[in-house]
């Protein structure tokens, strides 16, 4: 009888372990190779002048984007970063108004849109994509930039600050504060989510060489002194508002940090007030 009980326990344990392994592997795979959200919008559709551009990352990937010159003669350039798993066209219509005062550079992160790459890293290696974009602009004598980023793009913008002195101001909308915490939120099953998140982190380290605990915009901006605008909604169900509060806490010693929180808008939803705030922020600080 005792042997049968032990056998049953072993079987249940093996089934549970097998379930955790399968779910974590699936979660890891779908995270790095998500279905792409592709947009057909181009600057031409919005009657904007533009140039197709491309540049290479440090690890040899070709990224493709658009350079949109400003309506007025200026060297001031904003790099606009899309979210996961979308592309550059996804954010263009909402941000085209910035072209009145700034040159714009939009590009597709690795794996997404028209850019090369066999997988996404949800922000970890995408920092290198932003650094490549800055190097590209420097070939055109642009040595100072402002950066706006949405969701993953916002996290990338914040993490790049300490690596790129060319960045003079950052606006991050609906950014996460910690990729490790976001891994926990991928599966919202009580208790089980912890071993699954741990295993996803393990696969990331084994297969990609990425320690998700190191992918932390909050940690990266603690000593930042440049102007930073953090915007988020408590109604956001994709990136929880708690992530914005962690970013706010990380910027407690930065007198140039600004915050605009609301309780009405969904993930990625903009309104006229936000656009005005964004325009004023970059005009004032860059």
N, C-alpha and C positions, 0 to 999 in steps of 0.2 A: 504493500500500500504506500509506504513511504517513498519507494523508488518511483512509483507512478506519479506521485505529487511532484517530486524533483524533476521528472521528465517533462511534466506539464509546464512547470515553471521555466525550464530551459527552453521549451518550444515557444512559449509566450514571449520570453525575452528575445529570442532570435527573430521572431516575427516583428516585434517592436523595433529592434535594431535595424532590421531590413527595411521597415517602413521609413524610419528616420533617414537612413542612407539614401533611399530612392527619392524621398521628398527633397532632401537637401541637394542632391545632385541635380534634380529637375529645377529647383529654385536657383541654383548656381548657373545652370545653362541658360535658363530663360532671362536671367539678369544680365548676362554678358552678350546674349544674342536675342534681344527682344524683337518682336515684330516692329518693323520700322514704320513710323508715321511720316509719310511723304507729302509735301505740299507742291502744288503746281504754280504757286504764286512766284512771280519774278518782279524785279523793279520795273521792267517794261510795262507790266500790267497796271502799275500805279503811276505810269508816265514819269518815272524817275530815270535820269541818266545813270549808266553804270558800266562797269568793266568786269568781265569774268577774270578772276585771278586764281592762282594756285601757289602753294608753297609747301615745303617739306618739314616734317617734324624731325627731332633729333634721332628718332628711331626709324627714320626712312619712309614714313607714310606721306603720301601726297594728299593734302587737304584742299578742297575747292570752295571758293566763295565769291562774293561780290564786293567791289569797291564802289561806293555811291558818293560822288562828290557833292559838297554842300551847294546850296543855292548861292551862297556868298563866298567870296575869296577868303579862305582861312586854312591854317595848318591844323586846326583843332580837329582831332579824329576820335570818334567813339567806336569801340569794338563791341558788337552786340552778340551775346551768346545765347543760343537756344537751349531748350530743355530736353529731357530724355523721355522717349526715344524719337524725338521729332527732328526737324531740320531747320535750316536758316529761313526758308520761306514761311515757316509757321509764325515767326515773330515779326516779320517785315511789315505787314499792314498796320499793326498796332504802334509801331515805333517809327514809321516813315516821317512823322512830324518833326523828328529831331534833325532831319536833313536840312531844315531851314537854317540851322546855326552850326552844324557840324558835318564833317565828312563821316561817312559810316563804312565800317568793314564788318561784313557778316560772313561766316563760313560754317561749314558742316563739321561737327566733331568726327573723330575717327569712327569708322564702321557705319555712321549714319549719313543720310542724304547722299551726296555725290562723292564723298570722301572715301579714301581707301581705309582698309582695316578689316580684320576678320572678327573683331569683337569690341564691345564697349566695356568700359570699366566704371561707369556711373560717376565719373569725376576724378578718379585716381590718376590715370595717365593722361586724361584730358587737359590737365594743367600744362602738360608739354605742348598740347595743341595751341593753347593761348600764347605760350611763350614763342612758338613758331610764328604766330600771327604778328606778334610784336617785332620779331626779327625781320619779318617781311616789310613791315611799315618803316623800319629803320633804313631799309634799302631805298626808300623814297624820302629820306630825310625827315621822317616823323619820329621824334625821340621822346615825346610825351603823349600819353593816351588816357582817355577815360574808358571805363568798362562798365557795361550793363549786362547782367546775367539773370536768366530765369531758371528757377529750380536747380537742376544740376549745373546749369550755366552760372547761376549765382554762386554756388559752392566753389566752382572752378575759379571764378573771379576773385573770391575772398582768399582762396588758398594760394593764388599766384602773387598776391601782394608782396609777401616777403621774398619772393624770388625775382621780382621784376621792378626795379626802381623807376622804370618808365611809367608805371601806373600812378596817376595823380589823384584819381577819384574812382570810387566803385559804388554802383547801385546794385544791390542784390535783392531780387524779388522771390519770395517763397523758397529760399535756400534751406537745405538741411545744415545742421551743425555738426553732425557726426554720422559717417557712413555706417559705422558699427551699430549705432542705434537704429538707423533706417533698416538694416538687415533684420533686426528684431521685429520691425513693423511689417515686414514682408509677409510674415505668417502671424496671424492674430489668434493662434490657438493657445490658450493658457497652458503654462508649464512647458508644453512640447516645443513652443517657439524658441526656447533657450538652447536646447541641444541642436535644433535645426540651424539656428543662426550661427552657433559655434562651428558646425560642420561646413556651412557655406563659407565662413571665414577661413576654415582650414583648406577647403578646395581652392579658394582664391590665393592663398599663400603657396600651396603646392604647385598649382598649374600656371599661375600668373606672376608669382613673386610679389604679390601685394598683401600687405598686412592692413586689413580694413580698419583696425584701431588707429592706424597712423593717418587715415584719411579724415581729417577733422578741420573744417573751416574755423570752428570756434577756437581751437588751439592755435591755429595759424595767425589769428588777428589780435591776439591778446596784447601784443606790443605794437600794434599798428598805430600810426599817428596821422594817416591821411584821412581825408573826408570819406565817410562810408554811410550810405543810406540803406537801411534795412527795412523792407516792407513785407508784410505778411497779413493773412486774415485768419481769425480764429475759426472761420467756417471752412478752412482748407482741410479736406479729408485725405489728400495725397501726401503732403508734408505737414505733419501736425504743428500746431502753433507753439507747442513746447520747444520745438527746435529754434524758433525765433527768439524765445525767451533766453535760451542758452547763448545765442549770438549776442543778445543785448547784454547779458552778464559778462561775456568775454570782452565787450567794448566799454566796460564801465570806466576805464581810465583814459578813454579817448574823447577829449572834449569836442572833437569835430565829427563825432558820430551822430547820425540822425535816425529817427525811427518813425515809421508811419504804420500803425496797426489798425485794422478795422474788423468788423464782425459780420460783414455782408457778402463778401465776394468769394467765389470759388477759385480753385487753383488756376492761375493764369488769367483771371478776369480783371480787366483794366477799366478805369472810368476817367472822365475828364479831369477830376481833381488830382488823380494820381499822375496823369500826364503833365499837368501844370507843375506839380511838385518835382517831377523828374527833370523837366526842362529847367526849372529854377535852380535845382541842385547842381546840375552840370554847368550852367551859366555862372553860378556863384563860385564854384570850386575848381573850375578847369578852364 
